[in-house]
Amino acid sequence: MKVVKWILGIFAVLFLGLVLYLTLLFDPNDFKPQIVDAVKKQTGRELVISQDLNWTFFPTLGIELGGISLSNPDGFDEKQMLAVNQVVAEVALMPLFRKEVEIAQLNLDGLKLDLITQKDGRTSLDGLSGDAGTAKEQPKNTEGNAQGLASLNIGGINITNTQIHLLDKRSGSDQTFVLESLTLGEFSLGKFAPLAYKFSGSMPDMKIASEGKGQLKISPDMKQLEITGFAIENRVEGKSMPGGKLSADLNADVKLDLNRQNAELVLSSLKVADIEGKGDLKVAFGGKVPDVKAKLALGEIDLDKLLPAGEEDKAAAKTTESATVAKAGSEPDLSAMKQVNFAMDLTVKAIKAAGLTTENWKMDLALNNGVLDMKQLSADLYQGKLMTKAQLDGRNKVASYNFDTQLSGVKIQPLLKDAADLEILAGATAFNVKGKGKSLIPDNIKQNLDANGKFEISDGALYGVNIPHMIRSAQAKLKGDLSAQEEGERKTDFSSLTGSFSLKNGVANNPDLAMASPLIRLAGAGSANLISEQLDYKLKTSVVGSLKGQGGEGKNDLAGVEIPLMISGSFQEPKFALDTQALFDSKLKEETEKVKDKLKDSIFKKLGGGK
């Protein structure tokens, strides 16, 4: 037993002597020139360590250094790429022999990184790889670290005043990001520790600020990470923001499991501007491509408020410009659609956009192997219902798509008024269309779209034309009355307006347009060119009763006579015209036939009387 004590005593003396030597006689600053020379040889850069290196060996193994800088490559106006004010790191020594890591403190202050891109394409990072690029790739450890750490304890981590400056002299882009603070409180594996950060950024047209806090836990095997009660506040300022600024706050729980290769985000609350919501996101990254599943429930969204004041015309101009570019350009690259599988269930209480008001949005969306499938899109709008299914196939260079849309009970007048400031139709609308096509270039969409559908509008009115008045005017002219007739309101009431259509090569053909009312009937065919936005309809209208209901009175002399009606002009300014010449010819023919009949009767009577 005494021998063991003597041996332990000898080791203790030797260890104490080693500690005294390293702490009292050994000076780490003696190695500064070698470190500087090694960096110079490896990278061609100048490394400066202006402050003395201080270190401790027992009871903690620690180092403190400051005044560190690393130069940019030759030829850069900005001489310094990297600067650090102070680094302090201390690790308890004895626990290391038990495979336990106890970090007493880890502080980093005043890190400044200037990343410059010259006009010729050279960057601040050029040459830093040294000979690393020629090193052989090490085989991946698929089994992980079998031994691992017995424990990891951190007294605290404190990172302050970190700044990253990005300057691209080719584009003129100048951006600065500042991590004002990142702190982690007393931490141990398997236990929660407080985590907080404060971050800001400055860009030419925007400033951002973000801060957050939560509780962080890492499992003993370091394969699971969890952050609970993660509260984040974001602020964005810039001309592109509504009112010049935008806020985005959220409260979330985050989980990452490397064993199961999945991650999960639960949003207990989300508020962006005036939009509130909640949801969750799950990601499985163990397969060939990531698999993402999301659920999101949002409240009321007013997109008109989110568009900055005075930006409507700019947005329209950008849309026109984009369409012009796309017209002459190539198909969009949808290859990213094959890099992830995605499923989303979205509900929105109400959406207001471009004056349109809609409610109770539901969308079921799935992306799988490059095919985007909108299984359901439904919404309530203008006392009616919208139902849509659609699919976009992005597997080929030229994308293809198909859709099936139904509208039922929608009040068409307020819809057109809010959507396009048009007042051309009123009534309850039922509409359905199924179509397919290829290419996502705007003009190609119009040209290649192949669709069929039908519509029915009940108890409505056609604005901009008073067909009964036009008939009364024609009737007056037939009688020789050329005085102007009082028109009244320029609209035509109807009980139903129906038809079907087919769309091909950019032209919608409508072979069976029919309008009925207690006063008149209208039927015929026509087309609408979606590319030139021109109308071409040839219809026939006839009076079936008195026109008293729309300003006329008494029996109409044109009852039963078919009157040609032409519709031409553009979508925005349609033109309606009765073919009065054809009407005169028809009426003349009718009167001629009447005269002939009377003459025949008269001759017959005379001949009969002669016998």
C-alpha positions, 0 to 999 in steps of 0.5 A: 500500500505504501508503494502505491502511495509513493508512486501516486506521490511521485506522479503528483510531484511530476505533474505539479512540476510540469504545471509550474514549468508550463505556467511560469517558464513556458511563454506561448508568445514565443510561437507567434512568429512561427504562427505568422510565418506559417499563415504567410507561407500557406495563404500569402496573407499577413497575420497580425497578433498585436496583443500577448497570448495569455494562457492557463493550464490548471485547473483550466486549460485556457487561452486569451488572445486579441488584436488579431487581423488577417489581410486581404490579398494583394491588390485590394484597397481594403487592406484588412479582411478579418479582425478580432478584438478578443477571444477567451476560451477555458476548458476544465482540464481534469474532466477531459481524462474522463471524456467529459468536456467542461467549458468554463467560458467561451467569449468572442468579441469584435469579430469583423469580416470584410468580404470584397468582390473586385470588378475582375471577379477576385474575392477576399477568400481567394487563396485561403484553401491552400493545399487543402484542395489536393487532399484526399477525401476522407471516407465518411463515418457512417457509424458515427462516434461510437465512444462519444462524450461522457458529458459536455458542460458549458459555463456560458458562451458570449459572442458580441459585436460580430460584423460581416460586410459584403461588398461587390464592386461589380454590381455595386451591392453593399451589405452589412450584417451585425450579430450584436449578441449571441448568448448561451447560458449554463449548458449541459447535455440533456438539459435546457439552457437559455439561448438569446440573440440580437441581429441587424442588417443594412442593405441599399434599399432595406434595413432589418432587425431581429431578436429572439430567445428560447430554451435549447437542449441537446441530447447526450448523444448529440443527435437530437436538438430542441428549442422550446418557447422560441420567441422571435421579433423581426422588423424590416424597413424600406421603401418596398414595405407597406408604410415603409416598415413591416413587422413579423413575429412568431413563437415556435418550438423546434426539434431536430433528430439526426437519428430519425433524420427529421425536423419539426417546427410548430408555430404556436403563433405567427403575426406578419403585419396584420396577418395572424396564423399558426401551423406546423412544418415537418421535414424528413431528410433521410430519403433521396430528396427531402419530404416536407409536410406543412399545415398553416391556418391564417386569418384575414389577409389584405394584400392591397394594404401590403402593397406600398402606396403608389406602387400599384402602377409600378407593379403593373408595369413590372408585370407588363415588363416581365411578360415582355421578357418572357415572351421573347425568353425561354421557358422557366427552369422548374428543375427545382420541383424534382429536388423536394417532395412537398405537401401543404394544407392551407386555410385562410379566413379571408383574402382581399386582393386588387379589390376582390374580397374572398373568404374561407379559402382551403387549399390542398397542395402536393409536390411529388417527383416534379409534379405539382398537384393542387387537389383542392382550392375552394373559396367563398366569393360574392355569395357564391363558391369557387372550386378548382383542381389543377396540376403542373408537370415540371418534369420536362423542359416545357411544362404542361398543365391541366385544370378544372374550375367551377363557379356557382351562384357568384354575383358577377356584377360586384366581382367584375366591378372589384376585379377590373372596374367593369360594369358589363354584366349582372346576375347569378353565375354558374360557370365551369371550364376544363382545360390543358396546355403546354408552356408557361410563357404568357403568350404561349399560354394564350396560344396553346390553351385548349379548354371547354366550358359552359356558363349560365347567368340568371336574373341579370342584365347586360350593361352598355346596351339597351336592346329594347330601345334599339328595337324601338328606334328601328321600329320608329324609323320603319314608320318614318319617325326619324326623331331621336328616341329617349334611351333611358338606362343603357342596359338589357334585362334578361332572365337567363344568358347561357352558352358553351365555348371551346378555346383553341389557338387563342380564340374562344368560340361560342356557338350557342349564345342564348339570352331570354327575357319576357320581352326579347329573345337573343341567339347566335354565335361568335368568338373572342380572341384572347390574343388581340382581345377582340370580339366578333358576334353575329346574333339575332334578336326578336321581340316576343311581347310588349316592350313596355317593361323597358320603356316601350308601350303597347304591342310591338309591330316587330313582334316575331321578326328576327333582327340581326345584332352585331357585337364587335370591338374590344373586351374593354369597349364592346360595340353593339349595333342592329343591322337596320338594313337587314331589318328593313329588307326583312320588313319590306319582304314581309310587307311585300308578301302581305301585299301579294297575299292580299292581291291573290285573295282579291284576284281569287275573289274576283275570279270566283265571283265571275263564275 
